């Protein structure tokens, strides 16, 4: 096995068994029956990862559509495009939800599906931030960066929680279910009314007078939605910490080492802030390569966490995708320490695209090597079923 799965941890792959808890009433009473019926339309010869991949390609198509009409994500797309964003995301959610059901139907459940599913989810998180930022007309701004930080933070917490508890928890209001449905509705509203509705203030949008609750700030609707997301993150932090602390105590293990696992995300988020604060032109002019780089770096980081989870490896606290971020932040802040930058602001755009290329190469290497390793270990194929389940 490779450095991603050292030889001494290889046997743990056979011990892996997925565990999940979904407390969502929407999943149980609305979407659950729909998903159960939907999976029956797919032939038993179709691999679960193929279903996941098809859903992810829908989101990629949405992103390419947006870039065609507004390459800097600040313009307005046609109404049909926003409608397609909503359909594409709903299709992604549906196919993402049934890949596990298809795995059980075909007898192909295993850690490869966990890695592929979560890997697509991690990348989709960044793509949807870009699409939603355009629909909400957040543009290239700190608001878009904040929304990216919140969504990635939620995903990181969920993965960290699963690593230490062995269970993927979805609360009564979770991102993969209710969160995605809210974004789908957001896209559909944008398709009908146009994105200008989100830049209105709350009082203006609902026809309220300035005398109504005058002590409440009259913020833009899109900014209010980001603030709502911040509250959701706070709730998820508390819940995740409770689950991890309980799991560690139940196993008679110290809690502090588990809590250290939060440091990679919080630390890199602070480093990112210091870089952006010292280079405001990235926020206002070059946010696309920044978000894509951070998204791929995040996908690589989460991929290592999931790999460690399914193979019982130590929690990964650092990886190579952090290096471009650290160097960029250091370079941007050299004047604070009395030194000149190694390269000026006019070269930062080129450096950002270089960071993106580096992260893409690192992620591609990780994905190809790990998928190949798991296929070799289990004697399976990723996108086709090598050993069809025998009829009972």
LUMSEVO-22116 format. One record per residue (C-alpha): x, y, z; residue number from 1. Coordinates in nm, 3 decimals, always signed. Layout:
N
+---------+---------+---------+-----+
|       u |       v |       w |   n |
+---------+---------+---------+-----+
|       X |       Y |       Z | NUM |
...
+---------+---------+---------+-----+
This chain:
392
+---------+---------+---------+-----+
|       u |       v |       w |   n |
+---------+---------+---------+-----+
|  +0.000 |  +0.000 |  +0.000 |   1 |
|  +0.106 |  +0.365 |  -0.042 |   2 |
|  +0.185 |  +0.633 |  +0.208 |   3 |
|  -0.188 |  +0.717 |  +0.225 |   4 |
|  -0.259 |  +0.368 |  +0.359 |   5 |
|  +0.056 |  +0.227 |  +0.523 |   6 |
|  +0.092 |  -0.150 |  +0.520 |   7 |
|  +0.034 |  -0.185 |  +0.894 |   8 |
|  -0.315 |  -0.032 |  +0.859 |   9 |
|  -0.420 |  -0.223 |  +0.549 |  10 |
|  -0.601 |  -0.502 |  +0.734 |  11 |
|  -0.826 |  -0.246 |  +0.904 |  12 |
|  -1.003 |  -0.190 |  +0.573 |  13 |
|  -1.178 |  -0.525 |  +0.618 |  14 |
|  -1.302 |  -0.419 |  +0.962 |  15 |
|  -1.476 |  -0.105 |  +0.841 |  16 |
|  -1.854 |  -0.086 |  +0.872 |  17 |
|  -2.056 |  +0.226 |  +0.804 |  18 |
|  -2.257 |  +0.370 |  +1.092 |  19 |
|  -2.498 |  +0.660 |  +1.056 |  20 |
|  -2.774 |  +0.833 |  +1.251 |  21 |
|  -3.026 |  +1.055 |  +1.070 |  22 |
|  -3.269 |  +1.241 |  +1.297 |  23 |
|  -3.424 |  +1.443 |  +1.015 |  24 |
|  -3.803 |  +1.421 |  +0.999 |  25 |
|  -3.786 |  +1.532 |  +0.635 |  26 |
|  -3.564 |  +1.234 |  +0.556 |  27 |
|  -3.784 |  +0.993 |  +0.747 |  28 |
|  -4.127 |  +1.094 |  +0.623 |  29 |
|  -4.073 |  +1.279 |  +0.293 |  30 |
|  -3.744 |  +1.213 |  +0.119 |  31 |
|  -3.685 |  +0.864 |  +0.260 |  32 |
|  -3.977 |  +0.699 |  +0.078 |  33 |
|  -3.885 |  +0.891 |  -0.239 |  34 |
|  -3.524 |  +0.770 |  -0.222 |  35 |
|  -3.636 |  +0.412 |  -0.156 |  36 |
|  -3.849 |  +0.421 |  -0.470 |  37 |
|  -3.592 |  +0.610 |  -0.678 |  38 |
|  -3.315 |  +0.355 |  -0.631 |  39 |
|  -3.533 |  +0.081 |  -0.784 |  40 |
|  -3.512 |  +0.260 |  -1.122 |  41 |
|  -3.138 |  +0.192 |  -1.139 |  42 |
|  -3.023 |  -0.147 |  -1.269 |  43 |
|  -2.836 |  -0.380 |  -1.037 |  44 |
|  -2.550 |  -0.371 |  -1.285 |  45 |
|  -2.481 |  -0.002 |  -1.208 |  46 |
|  -2.210 |  +0.065 |  -0.947 |  47 |
|  -2.300 |  +0.298 |  -0.658 |  48 |
|  -2.002 |  +0.524 |  -0.730 |  49 |
|  -2.131 |  +0.576 |  -1.083 |  50 |
|  -2.457 |  +0.707 |  -0.938 |  51 |
|  -2.265 |  +0.941 |  -0.705 |  52 |
|  -2.046 |  +1.060 |  -0.990 |  53 |
|  -2.343 |  +1.134 |  -1.215 |  54 |
|  -2.494 |  +1.352 |  -0.944 |  55 |
|  -2.167 |  +1.540 |  -0.900 |  56 |
|  -2.142 |  +1.601 |  -1.276 |  57 |
|  -2.480 |  +1.780 |  -1.256 |  58 |
|  -2.328 |  +2.034 |  -1.016 |  59 |
|  -2.017 |  +2.069 |  -1.235 |  60 |
|  -2.248 |  +2.143 |  -1.529 |  61 |
|  -2.421 |  +2.410 |  -1.319 |  62 |
|  -2.086 |  +2.570 |  -1.236 |  63 |
|  -1.976 |  +2.575 |  -1.601 |  64 |
|  -2.309 |  +2.735 |  -1.693 |  65 |
|  -2.252 |  +3.011 |  -1.439 |  66 |
|  -1.895 |  +3.071 |  -1.558 |  67 |
|  -2.022 |  +3.098 |  -1.917 |  68 |
|  -2.258 |  +3.383 |  -1.831 |  69 |
|  -2.055 |  +3.552 |  -1.557 |  70 |
|  -1.691 |  +3.436 |  -1.533 |  71 |
|  -1.626 |  +3.652 |  -1.226 |  72 |
|  -1.951 |  +3.532 |  -1.059 |  73 |
|  -2.065 |  +3.892 |  -1.003 |  74 |
|  -2.310 |  +3.920 |  -1.294 |  75 |
|  -2.661 |  +3.785 |  -1.344 |  76 |
|  -2.743 |  +3.458 |  -1.519 |  77 |
|  -3.062 |  +3.392 |  -1.715 |  78 |
|  -3.362 |  +3.273 |  -1.515 |  79 |
|  -3.343 |  +2.926 |  -1.666 |  80 |
|  -2.984 |  +2.893 |  -1.540 |  81 |
|  -3.088 |  +2.948 |  -1.178 |  82 |
|  -3.371 |  +2.702 |  -1.228 |  83 |
|  -3.115 |  +2.449 |  -1.353 |  84 |
|  -2.899 |  +2.517 |  -1.046 |  85 |
|  -3.191 |  +2.413 |  -0.826 |  86 |
|  -3.268 |  +2.103 |  -1.033 |  87 |
|  -2.900 |  +2.009 |  -1.049 |  88 |
|  -2.853 |  +2.033 |  -0.673 |  89 |
|  -3.170 |  +1.836 |  -0.603 |  90 |
|  -3.059 |  +1.564 |  -0.844 |  91 |
|  -2.720 |  +1.560 |  -0.670 |  92 |
|  -2.884 |  +1.524 |  -0.329 |  93 |
|  -3.109 |  +1.246 |  -0.457 |  94 |
|  -2.831 |  +1.043 |  -0.619 |  95 |
|  -2.600 |  +1.104 |  -0.324 |  96 |
|  -2.870 |  +0.967 |  -0.093 |  97 |
|  -2.933 |  +0.648 |  -0.288 |  98 |
|  -2.575 |  +0.538 |  -0.357 |  99 |
|  -2.565 |  +0.362 |  -0.021 | 100 |
|  -2.897 |  +0.193 |  -0.094 | 101 |
|  -2.761 |  +0.080 |  -0.430 | 102 |
|  -2.450 |  -0.055 |  -0.256 | 103 |
|  -2.666 |  -0.269 |  -0.028 | 104 |
|  -2.879 |  -0.387 |  -0.322 | 105 |
|  -2.570 |  -0.495 |  -0.514 | 106 |
|  -2.368 |  -0.622 |  -0.218 | 107 |
|  -2.089 |  -0.370 |  -0.282 | 108 |
|  -2.086 |  -0.173 |  +0.044 | 109 |
|  -1.741 |  -0.081 |  +0.174 | 110 |
|  -1.490 |  +0.192 |  +0.251 | 111 |
|  -1.444 |  +0.287 |  -0.116 | 112 |
|  -1.804 |  +0.407 |  -0.128 | 113 |
|  -1.753 |  +0.607 |  +0.191 | 114 |
|  -1.444 |  +0.776 |  +0.050 | 115 |
|  -1.595 |  +0.847 |  -0.291 | 116 |
|  -1.924 |  +0.975 |  -0.148 | 117 |
|  -1.763 |  +1.204 |  +0.108 | 118 |
|  -1.504 |  +1.318 |  -0.144 | 119 |
|  -1.773 |  +1.436 |  -0.384 | 120 |
|  -1.961 |  +1.599 |  -0.097 | 121 |
|  -1.650 |  +1.792 |  +0.009 | 122 |
|  -1.592 |  +1.928 |  -0.341 | 123 |
|  -1.960 |  +2.000 |  -0.394 | 124 |
|  -1.957 |  +2.220 |  -0.085 | 125 |
|  -1.721 |  +2.466 |  -0.253 | 126 |
|  -1.897 |  +2.456 |  -0.590 | 127 |
|  -2.231 |  +2.536 |  -0.429 | 128 |
|  -2.078 |  +2.828 |  -0.239 | 129 |
|  -1.979 |  +2.982 |  -0.572 | 130 |
|  -2.321 |  +2.918 |  -0.727 | 131 |
|  -2.511 |  +3.045 |  -0.422 | 132 |
|  -2.287 |  +3.352 |  -0.397 | 133 |
|  -2.386 |  +3.441 |  -0.752 | 134 |
|  -2.757 |  +3.376 |  -0.690 | 135 |
|  -2.746 |  +3.586 |  -0.371 | 136 |
|  -2.535 |  +3.853 |  -0.544 | 137 |
|  -2.267 |  +3.837 |  -0.277 | 138 |
|  -2.007 |  +3.875 |  -0.548 | 139 |
|  -1.638 |  +3.884 |  -0.471 | 140 |
|  -1.658 |  +3.996 |  -0.111 | 141 |
|  -1.590 |  +3.905 |  +0.249 | 142 |
|  -1.949 |  +3.780 |  +0.267 | 143 |
|  -1.869 |  +3.509 |  +0.012 | 144 |
|  -1.554 |  +3.419 |  +0.203 | 145 |
|  -1.754 |  +3.396 |  +0.526 | 146 |
|  -2.013 |  +3.170 |  +0.364 | 147 |
|  -1.731 |  +2.947 |  +0.237 | 148 |
|  -1.574 |  +2.931 |  +0.582 | 149 |
|  -1.908 |  +2.838 |  +0.741 | 150 |
|  -1.993 |  +2.561 |  +0.496 | 151 |
|  -1.645 |  +2.410 |  +0.504 | 152 |
|  -1.645 |  +2.439 |  +0.884 | 153 |
|  -1.969 |  +2.243 |  +0.908 | 154 |
|  -1.832 |  +1.970 |  +0.685 | 155 |
|  -1.500 |  +1.954 |  +0.872 | 156 |
|  -1.679 |  +1.925 |  +1.205 | 157 |
|  -1.898 |  +1.643 |  +1.076 | 158 |
|  -1.595 |  +1.451 |  +0.946 | 159 |
|  -1.399 |  +1.512 |  +1.268 | 160 |
|  -1.699 |  +1.394 |  +1.468 | 161 |
|  -1.733 |  +1.077 |  +1.257 | 162 |
|  -1.363 |  +0.998 |  +1.298 | 163 |
|  -1.383 |  +1.000 |  +1.679 | 164 |
|  -1.730 |  +0.854 |  +1.727 | 165 |
|  -1.737 |  +0.609 |  +1.438 | 166 |
|  -2.082 |  +0.739 |  +1.342 | 167 |
|  -2.200 |  +1.001 |  +1.094 | 168 |
|  -2.462 |  +1.210 |  +1.277 | 169 |
|  -2.725 |  +1.408 |  +1.090 | 170 |
|  -2.931 |  +1.623 |  +1.324 | 171 |
|  -3.297 |  +1.716 |  +1.292 | 172 |
|  -3.179 |  +2.008 |  +1.076 | 173 |
|  -2.869 |  +1.910 |  +0.880 | 174 |
|  -2.678 |  +2.046 |  +0.584 | 175 |
|  -2.712 |  +1.738 |  +0.358 | 176 |
|  -3.092 |  +1.735 |  +0.394 | 177 |
|  -3.263 |  +2.056 |  +0.505 | 178 |
|  -2.965 |  +2.275 |  +0.415 | 179 |
|  -2.960 |  +2.155 |  +0.055 | 180 |
|  -3.338 |  +2.187 |  +0.025 | 181 |
|  -3.313 |  +2.549 |  +0.141 | 182 |
|  -3.051 |  +2.622 |  -0.124 | 183 |
|  -3.267 |  +2.452 |  -0.389 | 184 |
|  -3.557 |  +2.678 |  -0.289 | 185 |
|  -3.321 |  +2.977 |  -0.296 | 186 |
|  -3.226 |  +2.898 |  -0.657 | 187 |
|  -3.589 |  +2.854 |  -0.760 | 188 |
|  -3.690 |  +3.185 |  -0.601 | 189 |
|  -3.399 |  +3.351 |  -0.781 | 190 |
|  -3.518 |  +3.200 |  -1.110 | 191 |
|  -3.865 |  +3.350 |  -1.061 | 192 |
|  -3.784 |  +3.691 |  -0.909 | 193 |
|  -3.427 |  +3.752 |  -1.019 | 194 |
|  -3.130 |  +3.782 |  -0.783 | 195 |
|  -3.208 |  +4.145 |  -0.697 | 196 |
|  -3.451 |  +4.023 |  -0.432 | 197 |
|  -3.160 |  +3.917 |  -0.211 | 198 |
|  -2.990 |  +4.259 |  -0.205 | 199 |
|  -3.299 |  +4.429 |  -0.066 | 200 |
|  -3.319 |  +4.500 |  +0.304 | 201 |
|  -3.550 |  +4.279 |  +0.507 | 202 |
|  -3.800 |  +4.559 |  +0.568 | 203 |
|  -3.806 |  +4.646 |  +0.199 | 204 |
|  -3.843 |  +4.283 |  +0.091 | 205 |
|  -4.141 |  +4.227 |  +0.322 | 206 |
|  -4.294 |  +4.574 |  +0.287 | 207 |
|  -4.237 |  +4.669 |  +0.651 | 208 |
|  -4.216 |  +5.027 |  +0.772 | 209 |
|  -3.907 |  +5.167 |  +0.941 | 210 |
|  -4.111 |  +5.189 |  +1.263 | 211 |
|  -4.144 |  +4.811 |  +1.281 | 212 |
|  -3.895 |  +4.684 |  +1.540 | 213 |
|  -3.674 |  +4.993 |  +1.499 | 214 |
|  -3.410 |  +4.849 |  +1.733 | 215 |
|  -3.344 |  +4.562 |  +1.486 | 216 |
|  -3.085 |  +4.646 |  +1.216 | 217 |
|  -3.237 |  +4.655 |  +0.868 | 218 |
|  -2.983 |  +4.430 |  +0.695 | 219 |
|  -2.986 |  +4.294 |  +0.342 | 220 |
|  -3.162 |  +3.962 |  +0.297 | 221 |
|  -2.848 |  +3.790 |  +0.167 | 222 |
|  -2.646 |  +3.909 |  +0.467 | 223 |
|  -2.920 |  +3.786 |  +0.701 | 224 |
|  -2.899 |  +3.440 |  +0.545 | 225 |
|  -2.523 |  +3.430 |  +0.612 | 226 |
|  -2.587 |  +3.533 |  +0.972 | 227 |
|  -2.842 |  +3.253 |  +1.000 | 228 |
|  -2.575 |  +3.012 |  +0.877 | 229 |
|  -2.342 |  +3.136 |  +1.149 | 230 |
|  -2.600 |  +3.045 |  +1.412 | 231 |
|  -2.634 |  +2.701 |  +1.254 | 232 |
|  -2.258 |  +2.650 |  +1.272 | 233 |
|  -2.259 |  +2.740 |  +1.642 | 234 |
|  -2.525 |  +2.476 |  +1.706 | 235 |
|  -2.334 |  +2.214 |  +1.508 | 236 |
|  -2.014 |  +2.294 |  +1.699 | 237 |
|  -2.188 |  +2.235 |  +2.032 | 238 |
|  -2.348 |  +1.909 |  +1.915 | 239 |
|  -2.029 |  +1.773 |  +1.760 | 240 |
|  -1.827 |  +1.852 |  +2.072 | 241 |
|  -2.085 |  +1.676 |  +2.291 | 242 |
|  -2.076 |  +1.362 |  +2.076 | 243 |
|  -1.695 |  +1.348 |  +2.060 | 244 |
|  -1.644 |  +1.414 |  +2.431 | 245 |
|  -1.900 |  +1.146 |  +2.520 | 246 |
|  -1.743 |  +0.895 |  +2.280 | 247 |
|  -1.396 |  +0.953 |  +2.422 | 248 |
|  -1.515 |  +0.920 |  +2.781 | 249 |
|  -1.711 |  +0.603 |  +2.700 | 250 |
|  -1.388 |  +0.452 |  +2.567 | 251 |
|  -1.188 |  +0.582 |  +2.867 | 252 |
|  -0.974 |  +0.790 |  +2.633 | 253 |
|  -0.844 |  +1.144 |  +2.700 | 254 |
|  -1.050 |  +1.422 |  +2.542 | 255 |
|  -0.773 |  +1.673 |  +2.470 | 256 |
|  -0.605 |  +1.479 |  +2.185 | 257 |
|  -0.940 |  +1.464 |  +2.005 | 258 |
|  -1.000 |  +1.837 |  +2.046 | 259 |
|  -0.660 |  +1.907 |  +1.891 | 260 |
|  -0.813 |  +1.779 |  +1.567 | 261 |
|  -1.000 |  +2.109 |  +1.538 | 262 |
|  -0.673 |  +2.302 |  +1.510 | 263 |
|  -0.594 |  +2.227 |  +1.141 | 264 |
|  -0.914 |  +2.393 |  +1.020 | 265 |
|  -0.914 |  +2.682 |  +1.267 | 266 |
|  -0.541 |  +2.738 |  +1.217 | 267 |
|  -0.559 |  +2.741 |  +0.839 | 268 |
|  -0.867 |  +2.966 |  +0.853 | 269 |
|  -0.668 |  +3.220 |  +1.056 | 270 |
|  -0.376 |  +3.196 |  +0.815 | 271 |
|  -0.618 |  +3.252 |  +0.527 | 272 |
|  -0.761 |  +3.560 |  +0.700 | 273 |
|  -0.418 |  +3.712 |  +0.753 | 274 |
|  -0.334 |  +3.661 |  +0.387 | 275 |
|  -0.661 |  +3.809 |  +0.260 | 276 |
|  -0.643 |  +4.097 |  +0.506 | 277 |
|  -0.296 |  +4.187 |  +0.378 | 278 |
|  -0.402 |  +4.141 |  +0.012 | 279 |
|  -0.753 |  +4.287 |  -0.025 | 280 |
|  -0.729 |  +4.269 |  -0.406 | 281 |
|  -0.773 |  +3.892 |  -0.377 | 282 |
|  -1.111 |  +3.944 |  -0.212 | 283 |
|  -1.228 |  +4.200 |  -0.465 | 284 |
|  -1.067 |  +4.079 |  -0.788 | 285 |
|  -0.926 |  +3.725 |  -0.766 | 286 |
|  -1.169 |  +3.535 |  -0.548 | 287 |
|  -1.242 |  +3.258 |  -0.800 | 288 |
|  -0.896 |  +3.095 |  -0.796 | 289 |
|  -0.881 |  +3.152 |  -0.419 | 290 |
|  -1.208 |  +2.969 |  -0.348 | 291 |
|  -1.124 |  +2.686 |  -0.588 | 292 |
|  -0.779 |  +2.644 |  -0.432 | 293 |
|  -0.919 |  +2.644 |  -0.080 | 294 |
|  -1.192 |  +2.400 |  -0.187 | 295 |
|  -0.947 |  +2.151 |  -0.336 | 296 |
|  -0.713 |  +2.188 |  -0.038 | 297 |
|  -1.010 |  +2.123 |  +0.189 | 298 |
|  -1.112 |  +1.821 |  -0.017 | 299 |
|  -0.761 |  +1.681 |  +0.016 | 300 |
|  -0.760 |  +1.742 |  +0.392 | 301 |
|  -1.100 |  +1.581 |  +0.445 | 302 |
|  -1.001 |  +1.293 |  +0.220 | 303 |
|  -0.706 |  +1.220 |  +0.447 | 304 |
|  -0.937 |  +1.234 |  +0.749 | 305 |
|  -1.183 |  +0.987 |  +0.596 | 306 |
|  -0.899 |  +0.757 |  +0.491 | 307 |
|  -0.767 |  +0.767 |  +0.847 | 308 |
|  -1.116 |  +0.689 |  +0.974 | 309 |
|  -1.175 |  +0.380 |  +0.760 | 310 |
|  -0.822 |  +0.245 |  +0.824 | 311 |
|  -0.793 |  +0.344 |  +1.195 | 312 |
|  -0.488 |  +0.562 |  +1.135 | 313 |
|  -0.387 |  +0.853 |  +1.362 | 314 |
|  -0.577 |  +1.174 |  +1.293 | 315 |
|  -0.396 |  +1.378 |  +1.021 | 316 |
|  -0.300 |  +1.719 |  +1.158 | 317 |
|  -0.095 |  +1.853 |  +0.866 | 318 |
|  -0.058 |  +1.791 |  +0.494 | 319 |
|  +0.116 |  +1.930 |  +0.187 | 320 |
|  -0.185 |  +2.131 |  +0.068 | 321 |
|  -0.122 |  +2.377 |  +0.352 | 322 |
|  +0.218 |  +2.486 |  +0.219 | 323 |
|  +0.098 |  +2.724 |  -0.058 | 324 |
|  -0.138 |  +2.890 |  +0.190 | 325 |
|  +0.134 |  +2.935 |  +0.451 | 326 |
|  +0.380 |  +3.074 |  +0.198 | 327 |
|  +0.124 |  +3.311 |  +0.046 | 328 |
|  +0.024 |  +3.445 |  +0.387 | 329 |
|  +0.388 |  +3.488 |  +0.491 | 330 |
|  +0.474 |  +3.673 |  +0.172 | 331 |
|  +0.174 |  +3.906 |  +0.202 | 332 |
|  +0.260 |  +3.994 |  +0.561 | 333 |
|  +0.636 |  +4.046 |  +0.523 | 334 |
|  +0.593 |  +4.428 |  +0.521 | 335 |
|  +0.440 |  +4.401 |  +0.869 | 336 |
|  +0.777 |  +4.267 |  +0.987 | 337 |
|  +0.974 |  +4.533 |  +0.801 | 338 |
|  +1.062 |  +4.328 |  +0.491 | 339 |
|  +0.963 |  +4.362 |  +0.127 | 340 |
|  +0.740 |  +4.102 |  -0.032 | 341 |
|  +0.910 |  +3.832 |  -0.234 | 342 |
|  +0.653 |  +3.905 |  -0.506 | 343 |
|  +0.414 |  +4.197 |  -0.524 | 344 |
|  +0.038 |  +4.218 |  -0.542 | 345 |
|  +0.050 |  +4.227 |  -0.923 | 346 |
|  +0.195 |  +3.873 |  -0.921 | 347 |
|  -0.047 |  +3.735 |  -0.663 | 348 |
|  -0.305 |  +3.635 |  -0.920 | 349 |
|  -0.047 |  +3.415 |  -1.094 | 350 |
|  +0.053 |  +3.268 |  -0.759 | 351 |
|  -0.311 |  +3.189 |  -0.677 | 352 |
|  -0.356 |  +2.998 |  -1.001 | 353 |
|  -0.032 |  +2.815 |  -0.921 | 354 |
|  -0.176 |  +2.725 |  -0.579 | 355 |
|  -0.487 |  +2.594 |  -0.750 | 356 |
|  -0.280 |  +2.381 |  -0.988 | 357 |
|  -0.076 |  +2.244 |  -0.697 | 358 |
|  -0.389 |  +2.157 |  -0.497 | 359 |
|  -0.551 |  +1.996 |  -0.801 | 360 |
|  -0.243 |  +1.781 |  -0.863 | 361 |
|  -0.220 |  +1.680 |  -0.497 | 362 |
|  -0.590 |  +1.593 |  -0.483 | 363 |
|  -0.581 |  +1.400 |  -0.811 | 364 |
|  -0.280 |  +1.201 |  -0.690 | 365 |
|  -0.452 |  +1.123 |  -0.360 | 366 |
|  -0.779 |  +1.021 |  -0.524 | 367 |
|  -0.624 |  +0.803 |  -0.793 | 368 |
|  -0.381 |  +0.630 |  -0.559 | 369 |
|  -0.632 |  +0.562 |  -0.280 | 370 |
|  -0.906 |  +0.444 |  -0.517 | 371 |
|  -0.656 |  +0.215 |  -0.691 | 372 |
|  -0.535 |  +0.081 |  -0.354 | 373 |
|  -0.886 |  +0.002 |  -0.235 | 374 |
|  -0.984 |  -0.157 |  -0.565 | 375 |
|  -0.671 |  -0.371 |  -0.551 | 376 |
|  -0.728 |  -0.471 |  -0.187 | 377 |
|  -1.093 |  -0.568 |  -0.229 | 378 |
|  -1.057 |  -0.693 |  -0.589 | 379 |
|  -1.325 |  -0.453 |  -0.712 | 380 |
|  -1.368 |  -0.178 |  -0.970 | 381 |
|  -1.468 |  +0.179 |  -0.889 | 382 |
|  -1.733 |  +0.256 |  -1.152 | 383 |
|  -1.847 |  -0.091 |  -1.252 | 384 |
|  -1.939 |  -0.400 |  -1.055 | 385 |
|  -1.667 |  -0.661 |  -1.098 | 386 |
|  -1.840 |  -0.936 |  -0.902 | 387 |
|  -2.219 |  -0.916 |  -0.946 | 388 |
|  -2.428 |  -1.024 |  -0.650 | 389 |
|  -2.561 |  -1.374 |  -0.698 | 390 |
|  -2.938 |  -1.409 |  -0.704 | 391 |
|  -3.077 |  -1.555 |  -0.384 | 392 |
+---------+---------+---------+-----+
